[in-house]
Amino acid sequence: MLNRRIEAGESILKALKLMDKIDRKLLLVFDKDRFEGVLSIGDIQRAIINNTSLERKISGILRKNFLFVGPEDSEDDVRQKMVHYRTEFMPVVDSTGNLTDVIFWEDLFKERIAKNSKKYNLPVVIMAGGEGTRLRPLTNVLPKPLIPIQNKTILEHIMDSFKEIGCDEFYVSINYKADFIKNYVKNFLLQEYRISFIEEGKPLGTAGSLSLLKGQVHSTFFVSNCDILIDQDFTEILDFHFEQKNELTVVAALKHIYIPYGTIDTAEQGRLIKITEKPEMTIKINSGLYILEPSLLDQIPDNNYYNLTDLITQVISRGGNVGVFPVSENSWTDIGDWKEYLRISQISHNEGTPSR
């Protein structure tokens, strides 16, 4: 319990880093010895979406109403609440507001916490046409989507993450080693996944191949790079997309950057303004996961090199809604990077499943 505890006077950023460190999405908040409530990753994400500074105190975004049980509640009542709300733990709070116990999911259940029961059967496009240059020489032999993690390929792990919310229609955009990918899919995957191919005659960028879906996709759809894993309930991203009436939503990962030097700000004629010793900043980076409305397909030029950033710029320039949904640094894994691939492979070897 101690590693999930944080003081209400600490910053949102510190809470976010603690969640990443302990790989949990729910914290117990105290004001010294007084229990104040719980802080979830959803609370932090809503704050970021509302452009709240990460330096703001946790107390400024803490919900007054939170889920808890009393000492008199039966184990069966606790079980039902935890399953219904899919919570990592349940605080036990007495009539005076004191925290008397914490019941963790693993105390009552053997299986992992279930994802949201809400289902969205939407198409998913996986961009798998690149050469995977960052993973050479491995990708000189295998195309990046077929690189293994434990007993499955990267492609299968990505499709599994979407199957959890009910998606079963996949379009895989291919170019580099296209025949290799098609043969593997034909021989090993078609019994479990419903897959169609978008085959580029030439490299078309991160969005050019989407033009080949005109007339085929008529609903909101996902677009994912083929080298990322994201530990986030995708239904929550979809809810955000629909609530904000976005035409396009970008999933952004928060990245903490530490600069081990003093940075210098100057004005005209080289006049020093200030020196900041070893600053740390948090920025949002493009994770490689998007949600698009089907009308955008008509805005993508046919058979031309075209990036998703070009489409985003085009939508913004005409006043369309482009939203950004944040996920924590530890919730995003870039498997296309050698260091991250080796790390995730080692975790998979030790635990038997990839950590997203």
Summary of the structure (lengths in Angstrom):
residues: 356
radius of gyration: 22.7
end to end distance: 23.1
largest distance: 72.3
contacts: 1040
relative contact order: 0.12
helix: 35%
strand: 28%
